[in-house]
Amino acid sequence: MKKIRQYGKAVLALIAVIVIGATMIWVALAKAEPADRYSSSWRLIRAKNSEDGADFATVYDLTGVGTTNGNFASKDSSTVANGGPYQIRSSLGASFSEYFSPGQKWMFAFCGENFNNVDDTFSFNLVGWSRDNGMIQNICEGSCTLGTQAVVTYPNGDDALGATISSVAAVYTHADTKFTMTDELDDLATGMLVRVTGSGFTNGILQVTTVTSNDSFECSGISSTANCTATVQSNPAFWADTITLDETTKWQASGADPNTMYVINNADNECANLVVDLTGLEWIQFVIYDADAETGDEAGNISVYGRRY
C-alpha cells in the first residue's frame, strides 16, 4: 500500500512537471512570435480577378443536375490565384498558437478597382464544403461597395496603386488644370477616380470631372502652381467600406446566434469586414459576380483576404 502511494505521488509529480514544462514552452513560443503577426496573418483567399460569372447560378447551379450539382465532386478545380476554393485546414499551422485557437471564426476583407465611378459595386456568395464528401453550403450572399480608403499595398505584397499605370508622361497644364497624354487612357469616364503624382500640383487620388477625349481630362480638387509632367494611374484599388448581406435563407437567418455572421466597420469609408463562423468546413470559396469592370457602376479585379478571428 505504501509503495502504491509512493508510485501515485511520483506519477502526480511527473504530470505536474509535464504541465509546467508545456506551459513554459507555450509562453516562450508566444513571446517569440513577431510583433506584426496580427497584420501578417492575412491570407489571400481569392486573388485579384474579374467576376466568376454573370450570377451565382452560372458558377454553381444548386437546382439542376449534372456537372453543376452542388456536391464536393463538382467543386471548382481552379486555384486560389484563379478565383478557386481555399482550404481552411491548410492554414492552421501558420503559427504555434493557432493550433489552439478556439473555433473557426474568420474575418474577410474585400477590395477592387474603380472602373466607372465612385462607389463601384460587386456581388458575392460565400460557399463551403466539409472534406471530400459534403454538399455545398451556401453560407451567405451579399454585395459590396468600394470606399475611399486606397489599397496602397495588398496584404500579399503587391503594389495595388502601381499595378495599373496608364501614363507616365502626362502633360499637366496649370492654366486650365488639364492633363494631356501621348498614350491614351482607355475607357476613361467622368466620375472615375485616377491617381496623379508629380511636382507642381497636389498629389493624390482625384475624381475626373471632364473628359475631352481619351487623352485629355480634368480633375476636381486639384491645386497647382506650375505646368509639369505627371504620372497618371487609372482604376486604383480601394477597400470595400460597405458590405450588405442578404440573409433571408442563409446561415444567420436559420441560426439565432448573432455571432455566426456579422459585418463590422461598415459604411464609414474605411475597410469593412465580414466575420463568419466556419466551424465544420474545410473548403470555402467566394463566388464573385456583378463585377463586369466596364459595365454601369460595377467594380473590377476583386480580391478577398481573410484571417482567423
LINUR-V624258 format. One record per pair of residues at least 12 apart in sequence whose ideal C-beta (glycine too) atoms are under 8 Angstrom apart, sorted by the first residue. I is the first residue (numbers start at 1). J is the second residue. Records with the same first field share a line. If there is no record, write none. Layout:
I = J, J
//
This chain:
26 = 96, 97
29 = 96, 97
30 = 96, 97
33 = 95, 96, 97
37 = 95
39 = 155
41 = 94, 95, 307, 308
42 = 109, 155, 156, 305, 306, 307
43 = 86, 91, 94, 155, 305, 306, 307
44 = 80, 155, 156, 303, 304, 305
45 = 80, 86, 108, 284, 286, 304, 305, 306
46 = 80, 83, 86, 285, 286, 288, 302, 303, 304
47 = 80, 81, 82, 83, 303
48 = 154, 158, 301, 302, 303
49 = 82, 83, 288, 301, 302, 303
50 = 291, 292, 293, 300, 301, 302
51 = 122, 288, 289, 290, 291, 292, 302
52 = 83, 287, 288, 289
53 = 287, 289
54 = 289, 292
55 = 289, 290
56 = 125, 141, 287, 289
58 = 289
59 = 76, 287, 289
60 = 74, 127, 136, 287
62 = 136, 138
70 = 135, 136
71 = 134, 135, 136
72 = 129, 131, 132, 133, 134, 135, 136, 283
75 = 129, 136, 283, 285
76 = 285
83 = 285, 286, 288
84 = 285
85 = 129, 283, 284, 285
86 = 283, 284, 285, 306
87 = 282, 283
88 = 104, 106, 278, 281, 282, 283, 284
89 = 282
91 = 308
98 = 308
101 = 308
103 = 277, 279
104 = 277, 278, 279, 280, 281, 308
105 = 259, 275, 276, 277, 278, 279, 308, 309
106 = 275, 276, 278, 306, 307, 308, 309
107 = 273, 274, 275, 306, 307, 308, 309
108 = 126, 273, 274, 275, 276, 286, 304, 305, 306
109 = 239, 240, 271, 272, 273, 274, 304, 305, 306
110 = 122, 124, 144, 239, 240, 243, 272, 274, 302, 303, 304
111 = 146, 151, 154, 160, 237, 238, 239, 240, 302, 303, 305
112 = 144, 146, 237, 238, 240, 291, 299, 300, 301, 302, 303
113 = 164, 235, 236, 237, 238, 293, 299, 300, 301
114 = 146, 192, 193, 235, 236, 237, 238, 299
115 = 187, 192, 235, 293, 294, 298, 299, 300
116 = 189, 191, 192, 294, 295, 296, 297, 298
117 = 189, 191, 192, 297
118 = 146, 148, 191, 193, 207
119 = 145, 146, 147, 297
120 = 145, 146, 297, 298, 299, 300
121 = 143, 144, 145, 146, 290, 297, 298, 299
122 = 143, 144, 288, 289, 290, 291, 298, 299, 302
123 = 141, 142, 143, 144, 288, 289, 290, 291
124 = 141, 142, 143, 144, 286, 287, 288, 289, 302
125 = 138, 139, 140, 141, 286, 287, 289
126 = 139, 140, 141, 274, 276, 284, 285, 286, 287
127 = 139, 284, 285, 287
128 = 278, 281, 282, 283, 284, 285
129 = 281, 282, 283
130 = 280, 281, 282
131 = 282
137 = 281
138 = 249, 250
139 = 250, 251, 261, 276, 278, 284
140 = 245, 246, 247, 250, 251, 252, 261, 274, 276
141 = 245, 246, 250
142 = 243, 244, 245, 246, 274
143 = 243, 244, 290
144 = 240, 242, 243, 244, 272, 299
145 = 240, 241, 242, 244
146 = 238, 239, 240, 241, 299
147 = 238, 239, 240, 241, 242, 268, 269, 270, 271, 272
148 = 205, 238, 241, 269
149 = 238, 239, 241, 269, 270, 271
150 = 195, 205, 236, 237, 238, 239
151 = 236, 237, 238, 239
154 = 237, 303, 305
155 = 305
156 = 305
160 = 236, 237
161 = 195, 233, 236, 237
162 = 233
163 = 237
164 = 233, 234, 235, 236
165 = 231, 232, 233
166 = 181, 183, 185, 186, 232, 233, 234
167 = 181, 182, 183, 185, 231, 232
168 = 231
169 = 181, 182, 183, 229, 231
170 = 196, 229, 230, 231, 232
171 = 227, 229, 230
172 = 196, 198, 200, 201, 224, 227, 228, 229, 230
173 = 227
174 = 200, 201, 224, 225, 226, 227, 228
176 = 218
177 = 218, 219, 222, 224
178 = 212, 216, 217, 218
179 = 196, 216, 217, 218, 219, 230, 232
180 = 215, 216
181 = 215, 216, 232
182 = 215
183 = 215
184 = 214, 215
185 = 214, 215, 217, 232, 234
186 = 214, 234
187 = 214, 294
188 = 208, 211, 214, 217, 234
189 = 208, 211
190 = 208, 209, 210, 211
191 = 207, 208
192 = 207, 208, 234, 235
193 = 205, 206, 207, 208, 236, 238
194 = 206, 208, 217, 219, 232, 233, 234, 236
195 = 232, 233, 236
196 = 219, 222, 230, 231, 232, 233
197 = 230, 231
198 = 228, 229, 230, 231
199 = 228
200 = 224, 225, 226, 227, 228
201 = 222, 223, 224, 225, 228, 230
202 = 221, 222, 223, 224
205 = 236
206 = 219, 220, 221, 222
207 = 219, 220, 221
235 = 293, 300, 301
237 = 301, 303
239 = 270, 271, 272
240 = 271, 272
241 = 265, 266, 267, 268, 269, 270, 271, 272
242 = 266, 267, 272
243 = 263, 266, 272, 273, 274
245 = 261, 263, 274
247 = 261
251 = 276
259 = 277
260 = 276, 277
261 = 274, 275, 276, 277
262 = 275
263 = 275
275 = 309
286 = 304
288 = 302
//
